[in-house]
Amino acid sequence: MRVRFWGTRGSIATPGPDTIHFGGNTSCVQVTTDSGALLILDCGTGAHRLAAHLMAQGKKPITANILLGHTHWDHIQGFPFFSPAFIKGNSVAIHGPEGSRGSLHDVLAGQMEFTYFPIELGQLPAAITYHDLTEGIHTINGVRVVAQYLNHPAMTLGYRIEADGVAVVYLVDHEPFSDELWRAVAEPGHIESILHEGDRRHAKFMADADLVIHDAQYTPEEYPSKKTWGHSTYDYAVQIGAAAGVRRLALTHHDPSHNDHFVADIEQKARTLALQLGTGLDVFCAYEGCELVLEPRSAFKPFIATDPFQASVAQRRFHILVVDDQPDMLALIVRALEDDQYIVSKATSGPEALRMIEGYMPDLLVLDYKMVGMDGLAVMKSLRAKPEAQGLPVLMLTAMTDEPSTRAGFEAGVLDYVTKPFSIPQLTSRVRACLARTQLP
């Protein structure tokens, strides 16, 4: 398998003399299998040079599969300049996460409206198809591709590509689930020692991979002011990659304010940390033009999910119960979820919520941790004591990020946390991920 980086920048393209080495184009990675299958991870501005490369090879016809992590502009803005789409006889299959605001076709057509671009999407001569992906295992052009939701203020998928006896994992636009990575009472450096179930799931997804391409937009010093923006620090990527037994880690989605000197400094610090962890993890910062050839391993094992993946939830109307004793916060959450076409009920206290659940079981409970009288943990204990409510998924809202509080919630049966303050897109994407992991009756 061959992997080549055509775009490594995050947020906005930054061409210029200060970004010559690591590159100024936004995210785009080419994966080519031994059988000739072409998978393109994201379609940022780097896709323009990739397209020119493909056309120069003279291969006819071109069959391309574009896997979009999500449809924020820096990940799709290269598509109008992807020249194979302008050639009749070529085929382009575009894959992206189900549950975004608008279909893949509508999003891509929007940036190619005549106001912004001289050629509309419907005028492209190539055969273009659109595929909404859920979290799960897919076969794309004969290649096994596993998709899993990331933590970003939009529905975002990470991809694990397994072919030719190797695994490449692409995890771009992802933020840590918790401020604390390790449980205080456990030895750091092991997947089972990770505090938050979301971070543990993230580590398992990349376990034993030959190459992980991971978001590392911020330094630890920058992150506090960028929290909830949906990106990682280099030390998070290194620590979780080492714990997962990853062989090689490519740090990418470089911040537009980071020049070559700054990114090189991040690379050195990341390598030093990897050496200290002592797992043999090879770390580097991805740069445009970097090409890797991954050799097959006899010990390669395909990814196996511990829980069955949920089928599409797009056609079902979900009922969500929101519990919060702060009227303004309750109204804000209810309005946001109703805007996403959920059926929403609300309760202002734990006892009221329990009475409502006795009358009608919701599909998801969004529960505030700290409430007057009966707090969220007490509600959880009462719920889990009822056989009919033991499987009810619960998303807890909390301003308490300390390790004992987080552990207490998960031990009580919470599926996920959203930390206050949060953005509405962050909340709604986490709600969608929770529902996608819920086993339908």
C-alpha positions in Angstrom: 0.0 0.0 0.0 1.2 3.5 -0.8 0.2 6.7 1.1 1.0 10.2 -0.2 0.2 13.5 1.5 -1.1 16.3 -0.8 -2.4 18.6 1.9 -1.5 18.8 5.6 -2.9 22.2 6.7 -6.0 22.8 8.8 -8.7 25.4 8.7 -7.4 27.5 5.7 -4.7 27.2 3.0 -1.6 29.1 3.9 0.8 29.2 0.9 4.0 31.2 1.3 7.7 31.2 2.0 7.1 30.2 5.7 5.2 27.0 4.8 7.3 25.6 2.0 8.4 22.4 3.7 5.3 21.2 5.6 3.0 22.7 3.0 0.1 25.2 2.8 -2.6 23.1 1.2 -5.6 21.8 3.3 -6.2 18.2 4.0 -5.9 15.6 1.3 -4.2 12.1 1.5 -4.0 9.6 -1.3 -4.1 5.8 -0.5 -3.4 3.4 -3.3 -3.7 -0.4 -2.7 -1.7 -3.1 -4.5 -4.8 -3.9 -6.6 -5.0 -0.3 -7.8 -7.9 0.9 -5.7 -7.7 4.7 -5.2 -9.0 6.1 -1.9 -8.7 9.9 -1.3 -9.0 11.0 2.3 -10.6 14.5 2.3 -10.7 16.8 -0.6 -9.0 20.1 0.6 -7.0 22.3 -1.6 -4.3 19.6 -1.9 -6.7 17.7 -4.2 -5.8 20.1 -7.0 -2.3 18.8 -7.3 -3.4 15.2 -6.7 -5.8 15.6 -9.6 -3.0 16.9 -11.9 -0.9 13.9 -10.9 -3.6 11.5 -11.7 -4.3 13.1 -15.1 -0.6 13.1 -15.9 -0.4 9.3 -15.5 -2.7 8.9 -18.5 -4.7 6.1 -17.0 -8.2 5.8 -18.5 -10.7 5.7 -17.1 -10.0 7.0 -13.5 -12.0 5.5 -10.7 -11.7 7.6 -7.5 -13.2 7.1 -4.0 -13.3 10.3 -1.9 -13.8 9.7 1.8 -14.7 12.9 3.5 -14.3 13.1 7.3 -16.9 15.8 7.3 -17.9 18.7 5.1 -16.3 21.7 6.7 -14.9 23.9 4.0 -11.2 23.1 4.4 -12.0 19.5 3.7 -14.1 20.0 0.5 -12.8 23.2 -1.1 -10.5 21.3 -3.5 -13.4 19.3 -5.1 -14.3 22.0 -7.7 -10.7 21.7 -8.9 -10.6 17.9 -9.0 -10.0 17.6 -12.7 -10.9 13.9 -13.1 -14.5 14.9 -12.4 -14.5 17.0 -15.6 -13.8 14.0 -17.8 -16.5 11.8 -19.2 -15.9 8.2 -18.6 -14.3 8.7 -15.2 -16.2 7.9 -12.0 -16.0 9.6 -8.6 -17.7 8.0 -5.6 -18.0 10.5 -2.7 -18.5 9.1 0.8 -19.2 11.1 4.0 -20.9 10.8 7.4 -24.6 10.4 7.6 -26.4 13.0 9.7 -24.7 16.2 8.5 -26.8 19.3 7.8 -27.7 18.6 4.2 -26.8 15.7 1.9 -23.4 15.3 0.4 -24.7 16.3 -3.0 -26.3 19.5 -1.6 -23.2 20.6 0.3 -20.9 20.1 -2.6 -23.4 21.7 -5.0 -23.6 24.7 -2.6 -20.0 25.7 -3.0 -20.3 25.3 -6.8 -23.3 27.6 -7.2 -22.8 30.0 -10.1 -22.4 32.9 -7.6 -19.2 31.3 -6.4 -18.0 29.0 -9.2 -18.4 29.1 -13.0 -19.4 25.4 -13.4 -22.2 23.8 -11.4 -22.0 20.4 -9.9 -24.6 18.9 -12.2 -22.6 20.0 -15.3 -19.6 17.8 -14.4 -19.3 15.0 -17.1 -17.9 12.2 -14.9 -20.2 9.7 -13.2 -20.5 11.0 -9.6 -22.2 9.1 -6.9 -22.8 10.0 -3.2 -22.8 7.6 -0.3 -23.8 8.4 3.3 -21.8 6.3 5.7 -22.7 5.2 9.2 -20.3 4.1 11.9 -19.4 0.6 10.9 -17.6 -1.7 8.4 -17.9 -0.9 4.7 -16.4 -2.3 1.5 -15.3 0.5 -0.9 -13.8 -0.5 -4.2 -13.0 -3.9 -2.7 -11.2 -2.4 0.3 -12.3 -2.9 3.9 -13.0 0.5 5.5 -14.1 0.9 9.1 -15.7 4.2 10.0 -16.0 5.6 13.6 -17.3 8.9 14.8 -14.8 11.5 16.1 -15.3 14.2 18.6 -15.9 17.4 16.5 -18.6 20.1 16.4 -20.0 18.4 13.2 -20.7 14.8 12.3 -17.2 13.6 11.6 -15.9 10.1 10.7 -12.5 8.7 11.2 -11.5 5.9 8.8 -9.5 2.7 9.2 -8.4 1.3 5.8 -7.3 -2.3 5.8 -5.8 -3.8 2.7 -2.5 -5.5 1.6 -1.8 -6.8 5.1 -1.7 -3.4 6.7 -3.9 -0.8 8.4 -3.9 2.9 7.9 -6.1 5.0 10.2 -7.2 8.6 9.4 -8.3 10.6 12.4 -8.5 14.3 11.5 -10.7 16.9 13.2 -10.9 15.2 16.6 -10.7 16.6 20.1 -10.0 14.7 23.3 -13.1 13.7 25.2 -11.7 14.5 28.6 -9.1 17.0 30.0 -7.6 14.0 31.9 -6.3 11.1 29.7 -5.4 8.6 32.4 -7.2 7.3 35.4 -5.4 8.3 38.6 -5.3 4.8 40.1 -4.1 3.1 37.0 -0.7 2.8 35.3 -0.5 5.3 32.3 0.3 4.0 28.9 -2.3 1.3 28.5 -5.7 1.4 26.8 -7.5 0.1 29.8 -6.0 2.9 31.9 -7.7 5.6 29.8 -10.3 7.5 31.9 -13.0 8.5 29.3 -14.8 5.8 27.4 -14.6 8.0 24.3 -10.9 8.3 24.4 -10.6 4.6 25.1 -12.8 3.8 22.1 -10.6 6.1 20.0 -7.4 4.3 21.1 -9.0 0.9 20.3 -9.9 2.1 16.8 -6.2 2.8 16.0 -4.8 -0.2 17.9 -1.9 -2.0 16.2 -2.2 0.2 13.1 0.8 0.5 10.7 0.2 4.2 10.2 -2.1 6.6 12.0 -2.6 10.1 10.5 -3.9 12.2 13.4 -5.0 15.7 14.0 -2.4 17.7 16.0 -3.4 21.3 15.4 -2.5 22.7 18.8 0.2 22.7 21.3 -0.7 21.9 25.0 -0.3 25.6 25.7 -2.7 26.7 22.9 -5.4 24.2 23.6 -7.1 25.8 26.7 -8.2 28.8 24.6 -9.3 26.5 21.7 -11.3 24.0 23.6 -14.5 22.8 21.9 -13.1 23.8 18.5 -12.7 20.1 17.7 -8.9 19.6 17.4 -6.1 17.7 19.3 -2.7 18.5 20.7 0.4 16.7 19.6 0.9 15.2 23.1 -2.6 13.7 23.1 -2.0 12.0 19.7 1.4 10.7 20.8 0.3 9.3 24.2 -2.9 7.6 22.8 -1.0 6.3 19.8 1.7 4.8 22.0 -0.9 3.2 24.2 -2.6 1.7 21.2 0.6 0.1 19.9 0.7 2.2 16.7 3.9 1.7 14.6 4.0 5.1 12.9 2.2 8.3 13.7 1.8 11.2 11.2 0.8 14.5 12.9 -1.3 16.7 10.5 -3.9 19.4 10.2 -1.2 22.0 11.0 -2.6 25.3 12.4 -2.5 28.1 9.8 -0.6 30.3 12.2 2.2 27.7 12.5 5.1 28.2 10.1 7.7 25.6 9.2 9.9 26.4 12.1 7.0 26.1 14.6 5.8 22.8 13.1 9.4 21.5 13.2 9.6 22.3 16.9 6.3 20.4 17.4 7.8 17.5 15.6 10.9 17.5 17.8 8.8 17.7 21.0 6.6 14.9 19.8 9.5 12.7 19.0 11.1 13.3 22.4 7.8 12.4 24.1 7.5 9.2 22.1 11.1 8.2 23.1 10.2 8.8 26.7 7.2 6.5 26.4 9.4 3.8 25.1 7.0 1.9 22.8 9.0 2.4 19.7 6.4 4.7 18.1 7.8 6.5 15.1 6.4 10.1 15.0 6.7 12.8 12.3 4.8 15.8 11.2 3.2 15.2 7.8 4.4 17.3 4.9 3.3 17.7 1.3 4.9 15.2 -1.0 5.7 12.7 1.7 5.1 9.2 0.3 5.2 6.0 2.4 5.2 2.4 1.2 3.7 0.1 3.8 4.8 -3.5 3.6 2.4 -6.3 4.6 2.7 -8.0 8.0 2.1 -11.7 8.6 0.7 -10.9 12.1 -1.8 -8.4 10.7 -5.3 -8.8 12.2 -8.4 -6.9 11.0 -10.3 -4.6 13.3 -13.1 -6.3 15.3 -15.7 -4.2 17.0 -16.4 -5.1 20.7 -20.1 -4.0 20.2 -22.1 -4.4 17.0 -22.4 -1.4 14.9 -25.7 0.3 14.5 -27.5 0.4 11.1 -28.6 3.7 9.6 -30.7 5.8 11.9 -31.6 8.5 9.3 -35.1 7.2 8.8 -36.2 7.1 12.4 -37.6 9.9 14.5 -36.0 9.8 18.0 -37.5 10.9 21.3 -35.1 12.7 23.7 -35.7 13.6 27.3 -33.7 16.6 28.5 -33.3 17.1 32.3 -31.8 20.3 33.7 -32.8 22.6 36.6 -31.5 25.7 34.9 -34.3 27.2 32.8 -32.1 29.0 30.3 -29.9 26.0 29.7 -32.9 23.7 29.4 -34.5 26.0 26.8 -31.3 26.3 24.8 -30.8 22.5 24.6 -34.5 21.8 23.8 -34.5 24.4 21.0 -31.3 23.0 19.5 -32.5 19.4 19.5 -35.9 20.4 18.1 -34.1 22.2 15.3 -32.5 18.9 14.4 -36.0 17.3 14.1 -36.0 15.3 17.3 -39.1 14.8 19.5 -38.0 16.5 22.7 -39.5 16.4 26.2 -38.1 18.3 29.2 -37.9 17.9 33.0 -36.6 20.4 35.5 -35.7 17.8 38.2 -34.6 14.3 38.7 -37.9 13.1 40.3 -39.9 14.6 37.4 -37.7 12.9 34.9 -38.1 9.5 36.6 -41.9 9.9 36.6 -41.9 10.7 32.9 -39.7 7.7 32.1 -42.1 5.4 33.9 -44.8 6.6 31.5 -42.8 6.6 28.3 -39.3 5.4 27.6 -37.2 7.9 25.5 -34.5 6.9 23.1 -31.9 9.1 24.8 -31.7 10.9 28.1 -29.7 14.1 28.2 -29.1 14.6 31.9 -27.4 17.4 33.9 -25.0 16.2 36.5 -25.3 19.0 39.1 -28.9 19.6 40.1 -30.5 20.8 43.3 -32.0 17.9 45.4 -31.6 14.8 43.2 -28.5 15.1 41.1 -27.6 13.3 37.9 -25.8 10.4 39.7 -28.8 9.8 41.9 -31.0 9.7 38.8 -28.7 7.2 37.2 -28.8 4.9 40.3 -32.6 4.9 40.2 -32.7 4.3 36.5 -30.3 1.4 36.5 -32.2 -0.3 39.3 -35.2 -0.6 36.9 -34.8 -3.5 34.5 -36.7 -1.7 31.8 -34.4 1.3 31.9 -31.0 -0.4 32.1 -30.4 -0.1 28.4 -31.5 3.6 28.2 -28.5 5.6 26.8 -27.6 8.6 28.9 -25.6 11.6 27.8 -24.5 13.6 30.9 -23.9 17.4 30.9 -21.4 18.5 33.5 -19.0 21.3 34.5 -17.1 18.9 36.7 -14.2 17.4 34.8 -12.2 15.9 37.7 -11.3 12.3 37.5 -13.5 11.0 40.4 -16.6 12.7 39.0 -16.0 11.3 35.5 -15.4 7.8 36.8 -18.4 7.9 39.0 -20.6 8.8 36.0 -19.3 6.0 33.8 -19.5 3.5 36.6 -23.2 4.6 37.1 -23.9 3.7 33.4 -23.4 7.0 31.6 -22.7 6.5 27.9 -21.0 9.8 27.2 -20.2 13.2 28.7 -20.5 16.7 27.3 -18.5 19.2 29.3 -19.9 22.7 30.0 -19.4 25.2 28.5 -20.1 23.5 25.2 -21.2 24.7 21.7 -24.5 23.7 20.2 -22.8 21.9 17.2 -20.7 20.0 19.7 -23.8 18.9 21.7 -25.8 17.9 18.6 -23.0 15.9 17.1 -22.5 14.0 20.3 -26.2 13.3 20.6 -26.2 11.9 17.1 -23.3 9.7 17.9 -25.0 8.3 21.0 -28.1 7.5 19.0 -26.1 5.8 16.3 -24.6 3.5 18.9 -28.0 2.7 20.4 -29.3 -0.8 19.5 -32.7 -0.4 18.0 -35.5 -2.7 19.1 
